[in-house]
């Protein structure tokens, strides 16, 4: 029976994932369900604070600069203290940061707040990935990371849709709700009573000092460069895409939020099964195919003007995201030596943050100077260097970087 096979495929996709990963994913779901501010920051800056499109893009680029600092800090801390403490502190500080940002109006003050907010916010991701990497066997790593992504995207299916409704009433509600969900996620991590005292949770200082630095790992640096390029394309969803959908497709904040929720819902429904089917294939070859689909999805935007066509383009790059991102995440985690997993995953997060730095300014410059069509065609053209680049990474990258054994961060009894 097809229905029985489908149920079996979903059961198989979720089997064998440690309980700790489920708990971490649950906290991440709570956090991301309140992720309402970021998708609407461009519109908030331009429609409520009076920023020009260029000023809004420049301010968002500061978010990317802060993300780089936060990723490096989060990775550094995760190799020295328990990564759960890093996550908890990041969530508490992020909630406070959103409330502060909502009260600022001047460009200088807003820019400083955006930078500092991104620093504390992006300490979270390398700490989360470090916890996942140390808490599961290698064979289950792609699906464990995908489960966290599933929670992230299921939350993203909720956050923007609710955010669109709140933005239509008052933008200030976005900041309050985002802050409350950050604190709720921190409370979940505190209530889980995960063991932060166990010796296996983090390597010793001597192990950290003896481990290889990601910044001298040549194949890994090439991988990071490709990841940054992919981020430059992908992060247009938070930079120029809302403006383009509002100006060209004539969509309201509610319609834009519904489109973004379509992405999160599709990932939540299908990614785990897709990753289960692909997890034994060459991860970088799969990443090459997925990155091409991401770029093609953005490149299709100038060909239509209706909500259904916009939804179609989002589904195209969403399929690419579901194929590429889990494999890229797993490849980065697998490359990391055990004692330097925080540093490696921090560097990996830095690569995405660097894409965030460039994406708003470059995207807004092209959008303002040459128009949306030129921007999306350029995004589509990035399929060529990305696809060929992931395929060209040397075989040495595909070998594990030193995870000799699995460190389990298990819940306290």
Buried (B, 14 or more C-beta within 10 A) or exposed (E): EEEEEEEEEBEBBBEEBBEBBBBBBBBBBBBBBBBBBBBBBBBBBBBBBEBEBBBBBBBBBBBBBBBBBBBBBBBBBBBBBBBBBBBBBBBBBBBBBBBBBBEBEEBEEBBBBBBBBBBBBBBBBBBBBBBBBBBBBBEBBBBBBBBBBBBBBBBBBBBBBBBBBBBEEEBBBBBBBBBBBBBBBBBBBBEBEBBBEBEBBBBEEEBBEEBBEBEEBEBBEBBBBBBBBBBBBBBBBBBBBBBBBBEBBEBEBBBBBBBBBBBBBBBBBBBBBBBBEBBEEBBBBBBBBBBBBBBBBBBBBBEBEEBEBBBBBBBBBBBBBBBBBBBBBBBBBBBBBBBBBBBBBBBBBBBBBBBBBBBBBBBBBBBBEEBBBEBBBBBBEBBEBBBEBBEEBEEEBBEEBBBEEBBBBBEEE
